[in-house]
Amino acid sequence: SSFFWAYALCQIPAGYIGDRYGARVVLAVYLFFWSLCTGLMGLVSGFGVFLALRIGCGMFEAGAYPLANGIVRRWVPVYGRGLASGCVAGGGRLGGAIAPWLTNYLTFGTLDGWRRPFVVYGVVGIIGAVVFWVWYRNRPDEHPAINQEEIDLIHGKEYIPDTRKPSLPNFRVLVGSYPLWMASAVQVISNFGWVILITVLPSYMEQVFNTDKDTIASYQSMTLAFGMLGMFFGGWYTDKCFRTMGPKWGRALPIAISRFIVGGAYVCCLFLNDAKLAIAMMCVVALATDMGNPGFWAWCQDVGGKHVGSVVGWGNMWGNIGAALGPNVFIAIKNIYPDDPLKGWNTAFALCAVIQIVGVLAALGVDASRQLRLDKHDA
């Protein structure tokens, strides 16, 4: 939870810094420092220092998705933002799918083997930060490999770059936006239900089905792989809906459908007594959850203007508060039934299913037809 709290609370500052100074420098710096914190976690001794580095990872990783959304907005036409967002987030899920078995492989062999993945991942991230800084540019017209036809395709032939740096976002508009609150509510509910997959799923499989650790690692990878597929499909689907239904339902409907499917999957979990069937439903949870994420990202890009990073940061902040609360709530529910683990887990799944109904209703309030006028330069 320490990671998620730091990650959540640093979302808006990271988004604003990226909006103002550009992703080329800011995202490279963030990536460098979260990778440094990761690598150092494999070298230090003592819980206090380890915890501080874990919090540092959360602080710096907070810049990833707000800045990535700014990149998509500046580099992708409006009709392709959903799929582009799905590709970016799908990369995150690909890393998550690879991580369990790769970590398991890297830790094998010595008592201190757990240190090795931190160092390896840290070094790879630092190299990635350098590559990103060398190749990326903040706008298509600044990149030496981009021609005028490509710029026209992205922004239209009448495009004139606006080089003015955004002001501080108008927080009265931010706080007063009903669609933004609805999108934020969806993020809370989405992450609350999804965080099971990356936190307490191993405990569930071990306590209820006596599953061994290697099999659990494979199961976790499988769920995140399905999430990656959901990202790609959800991105394609929200773009298709945007073209056929317009900005209102083109973003709201895919998000609402994803919440409905997740709720149904958790209801099914209440009646299963087989590990493989339970994991199949968790794969549905992962796929449907991530099917709705590109719609949220694309909505932020549609309405955020120069402050897309701040808008994404606001929604992600609430979403990760849900992720931070989730594991503690699940463990507390489970502990109510110390002699009956299955009853405890089923109670947690029932809670996840019920709150998805709220998520469906909140998703219907997401509206991309109304711009958020957050900058002093906005008319």
N, C-alpha and C positions, 0 to 999 in steps of 0.2 A: 504493500500500500504506500510506502514512503516514496517509491518511484512515481506512482500514479498521482499522488498529491502534488509533488513537485512539477510533474508533467502538466497537470491540469492548471495550476496557478500561474505558470509561466507562458501559457498559450497566447494570451492577448499581447503581452509585451513583445514576445517573439514575432508575432504577426505584424505588429506596428513597425518594429525595427526593420523587418524584411520589406514591408511596403515602402518605407521611407528611403532606405539605403540600397535596396536591390538585393536579389537572391545570390548574385555571383559571389560577393564577399561574405554576406551574412550567413548564408547556408553553408558555405565552405568553412567558416569559423565555427559554426555550431557543430557541424559534422566532425571537425578536428577535435573539438573539446569533448564531445560525448564519446568519441573513440578513445581519447586519452584517458578519460575516467574509466571506461571499460577495461582498457589494458592495465591500468594501475590496480584495479580490483584483484587482478591475478597476482600482484606482487606484494601487497601490503599484509600486515598482520594486525589483529585487533578489530573488534566489532565496530567501535566508534568511527574509525577511519573508513572501514568498508562501507558503513551506512552513509557517511558523508559523500563518498564517491558514487554510491547508488542514487542519492538525491541529486548529485551533479549530473548523472546520466539523464534523469528526468528533466532537469532544468534545460539542458542543451538539446535533448531530443524533442522538446516542445516546439522547436523551430521547424521540424521536418515537414509536417503536413500543412501548416499555414503557409509556409514559403513555397511548397510544391503547388498549392492552389494558385498562388500568384504567378508561378511559371506557366501553368496551364492557361490561365486567363490571358497572358501576354503572348502566348505562342500558338494557341489553338482557336480556330473559328468557333463561334457560339454553338453551332449545330453539331460539333464534335467533342464538346467538353466532357460529356458524360463518359464516353469511351476512353478518352485520354485520362480522365481521373481514375477510371477503373484500372487502366494500365499501371499508373503510378502506385495506387494502393495495392494492386495485385503483386507488384514487386515486393511490397512489405510483407504480404502474406506468403510469397515464395520464400523469403528469408525465414519467416516463422515456420514454414513447413520443413525446410532443410535443417533448421537449428536443432530440434530434438535428437535426431539420429547423428548429426555431425558432432554435436556436443558429447553425446554418448561415446562416440568413437574417439574423440580427442581426450576424454578423461580417462580412458582405459589404460591400465598398466601400473600406475604408481599411486601411493597414498595421497600425494599432492596433485594428482592428475586434474582435479577440478580447476586448478589455476590456469592450465594450458589454454582452454577455450577463450578465457578473458583476454589473454595476451594476443592470441592469434586474431580474434575478432577486432581488437583494438588496432593492431597494425594494419589490417585490411581496410578498416574505416579511415585511418589517416591517409593511406594511399588514395582512397576514394575521394577524400576532400581535396587533395592536390589535383587529381584528374578533373574534378568538377570545376575548380577555379580556373584551370588552364583552358577548358573547352567552352564553358557556358558564357553567354552574354545576357544582360538583363532584358534586351529587346531584340526582335529579329533584325531591325535595321542597323544594329551595332555589330552583328556577327559577320565575319568576313566570308563565310561559306553560304550566305543567304542572298538570293538575287531579288530584284524588284517584283517579279511575278509572284514569288512566294510571299512577299510582304503584302501584296495586293490580295492574295488568296486568304491570308490570315485576317487582315484588318479592313479590306476593301480599298478601292482605288483612291478614295478621298481621304485616306488616313494621313493625319498630321501628328507626329509624336508629341505628346504632352510631357515635357521634361520637368515640370514643376513637381517638387516633392510634396507628398500629401501632408496635410496638417494632422494634428492629433484628431482622432475620430470624435465626432460629436456624440458623447455618451448619452445625451438625452434622447437622441434618435435611436441609438443602439438599444438602450434599456426600454424605450417606448415602442419597439417594433413587435407587434403581435406575431407575424410570421416567423421572426427570429426566435421568439420564445417557444413557439410550437416546434421549430426545427431543433432547438436546444433540448426540449422535452424528449423528442424522439432519440436524440443522441444519448441522453441519460438512460432511457429504457433499453436502447439497443446495446450499449456497453455493459449495462447491468446484467443482461442475459448472456452476452457473448463472453464475458470475462471468465465464466466457468471453464471455458475450453483451455485457457492458458494458465489457470491458477489451481483450481480444486478438482479438475477432472481426474488427475492421477489418484487422488484420495478416494473419489467415488468408485473408480474401477477396481482399486485394491480392496476397499472395505466391503463392497457389495458383491463383486465377482471374483475376488482373489486373483486378479490379473497380475502377471509378472511385469517388472519394470521395462524390459526390452519391448514387450508387446504394447505397453502403455505409450512408450515413446513413438512407436509406429502409429498408434491410434491418434496421438496428438498431431503428428505430421499429416495424417490423412485428413483430419478435420480442417486444418489450415489450407491444405491443398484444395479442398472443396470451396473454402472461402475465396481462394484465388479465382476459381472458375466463376464464383458468384460476382466478383468484382467486374470481370470482363463482360459477363452476360448483363449484369445490371447497368453497366455503362452503355452498352449497345441499346438496351431496352429503353433507358430514360431518354437517349437521343432520339430514338424512333418515336416515342410518345411525344417528345417536344415538337417534332416536326409535324405530327398528325393531330395532336390535341392542344398545342399551344403551351405557353410558359407556365400556366397555372397547373393543369393536370399532368402535363408532361414531366414535371418534377415530383408533384405530390403523390400521384397514383403509384409509381414504382416503390416509393418509400412505404406507403400504406400496405401494399401487398406483401412486402418483405416482413413487416411486423406481424401480419396475419399468419403467414407460413411458420414463422418462429414460434408463435403461440401454439399452433397446432402440433408442432414437433415436440414441444415440452409436454403437452397433454398426452401424446403417445408414450412418452417416457414413463408415465405413471403405470403403464400396464405391461411393461417389458420385464422379462426375467432372464434375458440372454445378453451377454456382453456385446456380441456382434450387432444385435439389433439396436442396443442402446447407443453404440457408436454410430450406427447408421443414422439415428435420429440426431445425434450431435453434429454429424456431417451436414444434415439438412439445416440445423441451426446456423452453422457456419456459412453455408451457401446462401441462405436467405438473408442473414444479417448483412453480409457483404454485397448482396444484390441491391440493397437499399442505400449503401454508402455513396456510390457515384452520384446518385440523385441529390443527396445533401451537398456534396462538394460542388456539383455543377450549379446548384441553386445559389450557393455562396458566390461563385464566380459571376453568375448572372446579375446579382443585385448589389454586390459589394463595391464595384467600381475600383478606385485606387486603393480602397481599404479591404480588399478581399482577404488579406492575411489576418486582419483584426476580426473580421466577421467569422472566418473559419476558427480563429483562436477562441472566440466567444463560445461557439457551439462545441468545439472540442473540449474546452474547459469544463463545461457542464457534463459532457459525455464521460470524461475521465474521472470526474467526481463520482459518477455512477460506477465506473470501474474500480475506484478505490473503495467504495462502500460495499460492493458486491461480495468479495471473498469473506469479509467480516460478518456480513449478514448470513451467508450460507453456513459458515462455521457455527455461528450462534444458533441457528435453527437446528443444525445437525446435533449440537450438544444437548438440545432439549430431549433427545431420544438416544441416550448413551448406549442402551441395550438393543436398539433396533435401528441400525444405520440406514436400512432401506427406507424406513418410514421418515427418517430425517431428511434424506435426499429427496424423496418424493414430495415432501412438504416444500422444500426449496424450489423444485421444478414447478409445482403448482403455483407458487408465487410468481415465478418468471412468466408462466403462461397467462396469468390474470393481468399482469401489468402491460402485456402486449396489446390488450384491448385499448388501454389508454394511448399506447403508441400509435395505433391505427387512427384514432380520433385526432391526435395531435398532428399526424402527417397530413391530414386533410386541410389543415390550416396553413401549410407551406405554400407560398405564392410567389412565383418568380416574375410576375407581371408588374410588381411594384418595386422600384429601385429604392435602396437605402441611401439617402443623401447625407453622407457622413463627413464630407470635406467642405471647408469654407469656400472652395472654388465652385462647388455644385450650385447649379441654378435653383 
